[in-house]
Amino acid sequence: MYPQIPRELKIEIAKIDASLFAMQLMLVARAHGYDTNPMAGFDRDQVVSAFGLDNHRYVPVMILSIGKAKEEGHESVRLHSDKITFLALM
């Protein structure tokens, strides 16, 4: 079935799979004392060109940096889950 799926749908599937993989890789890196930073705002065509990738076979999803922080990062603010989630009963 997969060969018959339209390219656009394959790209969406690849984005979801790659994002889940990146999330797990970031959690593993953190567990081993490393810091990570995902970056999605980049010129995909330039990445394909810079790495000599086949642009029909590969779709860059994100760039992920992994390393040790030089200094402590600043605290970020997150909304508490009870403010952004709800249970919908049907």
C-alpha positions in Angstrom: 0.0 0.0 0.0 2.8 2.5 0.9 4.1 2.8 -2.7 0.7 4.0 -3.8 0.3 6.7 -1.2 0.6 10.3 -2.6 4.0 12.0 -2.0 2.3 14.7 0.1 0.9 12.1 2.5 4.3 10.4 2.7 5.9 13.7 3.7 3.3 14.2 6.5 3.9 10.7 7.8 7.7 11.3 7.7 7.3 14.6 9.6 5.3 12.9 12.4 7.7 9.9 12.6 10.8 12.1 12.6 9.3 14.4 15.2 8.5 11.5 17.5 12.0 10.1 17.0 13.6 13.6 17.7 11.5 13.9 20.9 12.8 10.5 22.2 16.4 11.3 21.2 16.1 14.6 23.2 14.8 12.8 26.2 17.6 10.2 26.0 20.2 13.0 25.6 18.8 14.8 28.7 18.9 11.6 30.7 22.6 11.4 29.9 23.3 15.0 30.9 23.2 16.7 27.5 21.1 19.7 26.4 19.2 19.8 23.2 17.6 22.4 20.9 15.3 21.5 18.0 15.2 24.0 15.2 12.5 24.0 12.5 13.1 27.5 11.0 15.6 26.8 8.3 15.9 26.8 4.5 15.2 23.2 3.6 16.5 23.6 0.1 19.9 24.8 1.4 20.1 21.9 3.8 19.4 19.4 1.0 22.0 21.2 -1.2 24.6 21.5 1.6 24.4 17.7 2.4 24.0 16.6 -1.2 20.7 14.9 -0.4 18.3 13.6 -3.0 15.4 16.1 -2.6 12.8 13.5 -3.9 13.8 10.9 -1.4 14.7 13.0 1.7 12.7 15.8 3.4 14.5 17.7 6.2 12.1 18.0 9.2 14.3 19.7 11.8 17.8 20.3 12.9 18.7 19.1 16.4 21.6 20.3 18.3 23.0 18.2 21.2 25.7 19.3 23.6 26.6 20.7 27.0 25.4 24.1 27.8 28.1 26.7 28.4 25.8 28.5 30.9 22.5 27.8 32.6 19.5 28.6 30.4 16.7 31.0 31.5 13.5 29.6 33.0 10.5 29.4 30.7 6.9 29.8 31.7 4.4 27.0 30.9 0.7 27.0 31.5 -0.5 24.4 34.0 -2.3 21.5 32.4 -5.6 22.2 34.1 -5.8 25.5 32.3 -5.4 24.1 28.8 -7.0 20.6 29.0 -10.5 19.4 29.5 -12.5 16.2 29.4 -15.2 16.0 26.7 -17.8 13.4 27.4 -20.2 12.5 24.6 
